[in-house]
Amino acid sequence: MRGLVKVKEKLKISIREKEIQLSKLKEHIDKSEVCADLYNKMLIEKAVLKKQLEDLQNKSLVSRIKHLLPKREKLICDYFKG
């Protein structure tokens, strides 16, 4: 249980770091294609981290059973729900 708390905290820290990086890049996305690409990459990474954190917080019996079932391939739009 203690390890789960550490993982959640690390995910929260990573999400905060991505938010800071995104705020700095946002000023430059109109000026440079490289910055725009990096901004988009960071946005996707942040969405993945948020999804992982959400999955850890929703560790209910139903979610545990879902892990036993065959996994559906994730689409990029799955990370941006909610």
C-alpha positions as a Markdown table, in Angstrom:
| # | Residue | x | y | z |
|---|---|---|---|---|
| 1 | Met | 0.0 | 0.0 | 0.0 |
| 2 | Arg | 2.9 | 2.4 | 0.8 |
| 3 | Gly | 4.4 | 1.8 | -2.6 |
| 4 | Leu | 1.1 | 2.8 | -4.2 |
| 5 | Val | 1.2 | 6.1 | -2.4 |
| 6 | Lys | 4.7 | 6.8 | -3.6 |
| 7 | Val | 3.7 | 5.9 | -7.2 |
| 8 | Lys | 0.7 | 8.3 | -7.0 |
| 9 | Glu | 2.9 | 11.1 | -5.6 |
| 10 | Lys | 5.5 | 10.6 | -8.4 |
| 11 | Leu | 2.8 | 10.7 | -11.0 |
| 12 | Lys | 1.4 | 14.0 | -9.5 |
| 13 | Ile | 4.9 | 15.5 | -9.5 |
| 14 | Ser | 5.4 | 14.5 | -13.1 |
| 15 | Ile | 2.1 | 16.0 | -14.1 |
| 16 | Arg | 3.0 | 19.3 | -12.4 |
| 17 | Glu | 6.3 | 19.3 | -14.2 |
| 18 | Lys | 4.6 | 18.7 | -17.5 |
| 19 | Glu | 2.2 | 21.6 | -16.8 |
| 20 | Ile | 5.1 | 23.9 | -16.1 |
| 21 | Gln | 6.9 | 22.9 | -19.3 |
| 22 | Leu | 3.6 | 23.3 | -21.3 |
| 23 | Ser | 3.1 | 26.8 | -19.9 |
| 24 | Lys | 6.6 | 27.8 | -21.0 |
| 25 | Leu | 6.2 | 26.2 | -24.4 |
| 26 | Lys | 2.8 | 27.7 | -25.0 |
| 27 | Glu | 4.3 | 31.1 | -25.6 |
| 28 | His | 6.5 | 29.8 | -28.5 |
| 29 | Ile | 4.2 | 27.4 | -30.4 |
| 30 | Asp | 3.3 | 30.1 | -32.9 |
| 31 | Lys | 6.9 | 31.0 | -33.5 |
| 32 | Ser | 8.5 | 27.6 | -34.1 |
| 33 | Glu | 7.3 | 24.3 | -35.6 |
| 34 | Val | 9.8 | 22.5 | -33.3 |
| 35 | Cys | 8.2 | 24.1 | -30.2 |
| 36 | Ala | 4.7 | 23.2 | -31.5 |
| 37 | Asp | 5.7 | 19.6 | -32.0 |
| 38 | Leu | 7.3 | 19.5 | -28.6 |
| 39 | Tyr | 4.2 | 21.1 | -27.0 |
| 40 | Asn | 2.0 | 18.4 | -28.6 |
| 41 | Lys | 4.3 | 15.6 | -27.4 |
| 42 | Met | 4.3 | 17.0 | -23.9 |
| 43 | Leu | 0.5 | 17.3 | -24.0 |
| 44 | Ile | 0.2 | 13.6 | -24.9 |
| 45 | Glu | 2.7 | 12.6 | -22.2 |
| 46 | Lys | 0.7 | 14.6 | -19.6 |
| 47 | Ala | -2.6 | 12.9 | -20.7 |
| 48 | Val | -0.9 | 9.5 | -20.3 |
| 49 | Leu | 0.3 | 10.4 | -16.8 |
| 50 | Lys | -3.2 | 11.6 | -15.8 |
| 51 | Lys | -4.7 | 8.4 | -17.2 |
| 52 | Gln | -2.3 | 6.3 | -15.2 |
| 53 | Leu | -3.0 | 8.3 | -12.0 |
| 54 | Glu | -6.8 | 8.0 | -12.6 |
| 55 | Asp | -6.4 | 4.2 | -13.1 |
| 56 | Leu | -4.5 | 3.9 | -9.8 |
| 57 | Gln | -7.2 | 5.9 | -8.0 |
| 58 | Asn | -9.9 | 3.7 | -9.4 |
| 59 | Lys | -8.6 | 0.4 | -8.1 |
| 60 | Ser | -11.9 | -1.1 | -7.4 |
| 61 | Leu | -13.0 | -4.7 | -7.7 |
| 62 | Val | -14.4 | -4.0 | -11.2 |
| 63 | Ser | -11.1 | -2.6 | -12.4 |
| 64 | Arg | -9.2 | -5.6 | -11.0 |
| 65 | Ile | -11.5 | -7.9 | -12.9 |
| 66 | Lys | -11.0 | -5.8 | -16.1 |
| 67 | His | -7.3 | -6.6 | -15.9 |
| 68 | Leu | -8.1 | -10.3 | -16.2 |
| 69 | Leu | -10.0 | -9.7 | -19.4 |
| 70 | Pro | -8.3 | -9.4 | -22.8 |
| 71 | Lys | -7.1 | -5.8 | -23.2 |
| 72 | Arg | -8.5 | -3.5 | -25.9 |
| 73 | Glu | -6.0 | -1.6 | -27.9 |
| 74 | Lys | -5.8 | 2.0 | -26.6 |
| 75 | Leu | -6.4 | 4.8 | -29.0 |
| 76 | Ile | -5.0 | 8.3 | -28.7 |
| 77 | Cys | -8.5 | 9.7 | -28.0 |
| 78 | Asp | -8.8 | 7.4 | -25.0 |
| 79 | Tyr | -6.2 | 9.6 | -23.2 |
| 80 | Phe | -8.3 | 12.8 | -23.7 |
| 81 | Lys | -11.6 | 11.6 | -22.3 |
| 82 | Gly | -12.8 | 13.6 | -19.4 |
